[in-house]
Amino acid sequence: ILAVTLSGVIVRLSAPINWGLLPLLALAVVLALLFSAVNAFLGLDRIIWSRAGAEDGLVLVFSNGVSFMILALLNILLDYHTWFSIPPLPTELIVLVGMFIFTGSLLARYRMRLLTSIASRWLTWRKQRGGFGERVLILGAGEGGQIVNWLLHRGSLRQAFKVVGMVDDDPAKQGMRIDRCRVLGVSGDLSELVRKHDVGVILFTISNLPEDARRGLLKLCQIPGVRLVFMSDILGTIQTQLAG
């Protein structure tokens, strides 16, 4: 009803709508039933939306698209068959109704996800401003580095550690953001990054390196006052940090 009302008001500002109040209210009810029926047919009424994934959102987009196409086809029938007692709706109204219903359905179903995401990011920002946790630099932005970054941003680990960024020698990754973690530079920048960000731990996550390259990286990681932790030792270090 709200979508039809808003769309009608917007379209009415530029062109007349040859529908009365009662037919428009009936249209709102029909649209609600149409979208609900399509959603139920696609199984969207059996989804716990507070735990919904991206694939559920795609199904919702498809459902709204199908409903919009049905509405557009019905409106075309009104235009081609004069024996209907009501005129077709303006195309602008159809498009606006579809947009408002689509936006409203997404917000209604993902409202808790949006609120918790905003709250989580705000709390993370407050903790970053407060400087809580051991400051960590991840060496390697590949799969190992991404796993470690994901782990350190979950649960109580967010309070014990603060990931300041990643270091990787791949030119294509420089300046990129990977799961809220930015690639700050290359291995040659380690000493400067440690000093700039007051890093206490370097997490070495690169595997399958030639021995010469590995020795070179280990030499760059030998910075006074900074602990070097290998990926195999990460869980043990986390447990020690939390116990302390």
N, C-alpha and C positions, 0 to 999 in steps of 0.2 A: 504494500500500500504506500509506504514511504517513497519507494523508488518511482512508482507511477505518479505520485503527487509532485515530487521534485522535478521529474522530467516534464510533466504537464505545465508546471509553472515556467520552466525555462523556455520551452517551445512556444508557449502562449505569448511570451514577450515579443516574438518576431512574427508569428503567424497564428491565425485562428484555428481552434480545434473544434470540428463539428460533431462533438460528442457531448452529451449532457453529463451531469454529475453522477447519476445512478449508473449509466453505462460504464463510466470510468471506474467506479467502485467495483462493479461486476468484473471489469477487466483485471483489476488488481487481485481479486479473489481467484480468477481463472489462472492468472500467472503464478500465483502462489501454489495452486494445486498442480500446475504443469511442471514447475521446477521441482516440487517435492516428489512428484511421481517419477520423474526422470532420475532424481537422486536415489530414490528407493530402488528403482530398477537396476541401477548400477552398484547397489550395495553400500551407498554412502551413509545410510542410516545405521549401519552396523559398525561404524568406525568410532573409536574413542579419540576424539580430535585433540585432546590434550597430549596424546602420545602418537599423533599421526606423523607419518613421514612425508618426504617430498613426493613419492609416488601417489599418495592419497590426494595431495594437492593437484597433481596432474589429472587425476580422475575427476576431481571437482571442476577443473577448467574444462575438460571434455564434456561433462554433464551440462554446464552452463552454455557451452557452445551448441550442443544438441537442442537445448530448450530454446535458445535464441533463433536457431534455424527454423524450428517448428513455428515459432511466433511470426517470423518473417514470411513463411509460406502461407500461413493463415491470413496475414495482412494482404498478400498478393491475391488470394482468392476473393477478398472483399473488393479489390480493385477491378477484377475481371468479371465478376458475377454481379450484375446489377440487381438481382432479385433479393440480395441481402438488404435489410432495412437500415443498416448503418454504413457510413462511408469508411474507407480505409484510413488508418492512422498515418500521420506524417512520418516519413522515413527517419527524420531526426528524432522523433519521439521513440521509435522502436530502438534505435541505436542507444539513446540515453538510458532507456529502461534496462536494456541488456547490460550496459556498463555499470549502472547503479546496483543492479541485483548481483552481478558478478563480484563487485567490490564488497558489497555488504555481506555476501555469503562467505568470502574469504576472511574478512575481519571477524565475523561472528564465530567462525569455527577455529580460527587461529588466534583469538584474542588473548588467551592465557599464554600461548607460546610467545606472542609479541611482548606481553607485559613482563614475563619472566626473563626474556632475552634482554630487554631494556634494563631491568633491575640488575641482572647479572653483570652487564657491561658497566653500569654505574658503580657497582661495588668493586669491580676489578679496577676501574679508574681510580677510585678512592684509595685502594690498597697500593696502586702504583705510585700515587702522589705521596702516600705515607712512607713508601720505601720499605715495606715489610718483606721478609723472606730473603733467603740467600740469592744473590744475583748470579744468574747463570747465562753462559754463552754456549750455544750449540754449534759444534764444528761439524758441518755436513748438513745440507738441506735436502738430502735424498729420503728414501723410505725410512731409514733408521732415525734420522733427525726429525722427521714428521711424527713418527711414533712417540719419540721422547717428548716432543713439544706437546702432543695431544695428552700424554700422561701427566705432564707437569701442570696442565691447565685444568685438571679435574679434581673435584672433591677437596679434601683437606690439603692436598699437595700444593694448591694455589697459595695457601698461607705460608707454607714452608719454603717455597722457591718462587723466584720471579725471573722469568725468561726475558732477557733484554733483547735477544735477537739471534740470528743464525749467521754463520760464516760459510761461504762456499766459493770454490774457484771457477764455477761455471758462469761465464759472462752473461748467459741468458737469464740467470736467476738474480742478478744484481738489482737491488731495489725492489724486488717483488715481495709481496706479502703472502705467506703460506699459513693458513689457519691462524690469523691474527698475529703472526710472527714475521717480522721483516728481515730480509737478508741484508745485513749491514755492510758487508765487504768480503774481501778475499782473505786467504790464510795469511798473506803478508801483512794484513792490517791488524792481526790479533793483538799485538802489544799495545797499539794505540787504542783499540776498542776496549781492552781491559782497563786501561787507565781512564778513558773517557767515561765509561759506564760503571766503574768501581766493581768489576766482576770478581767474584770469589771462586767460581767453579767453571771450568771448561769441560763440556761433555763431548767426548770423542765418539762420533757415531758412524764414521766412514769405515766401510769394510772392503775386502777384496782389493787392497792397494798393493802395488809393487813395493818390495822391501825398501828400495831407495827413497821412494816418495813417502812412505810411512815414516822412515827415520827423519826425513826433512820436516814433516809436519810435527813430529814429536819434539824436535828441537825448537820449533817456533812456539810450542805450547809450554816450554820451560820458562815460565815467568814467575819471579819471586812473589810469594804471598798468594798464589793461585793454585788451587787443586786441580789436577787433571784426572778425570774419571772416564773410564772406557764404558761402552754400552753394556758389556757383560757385568760391570760392577754397579750399574745404576740402581738396581733394586736394593742392594745392600746399603748404598749411600742414602737412599730415601728413608729406609727404615731407621738408620742411625740418626738422621736429621730430625725425624718425627719423634723419636724416643728422647732426644735432647730437649 
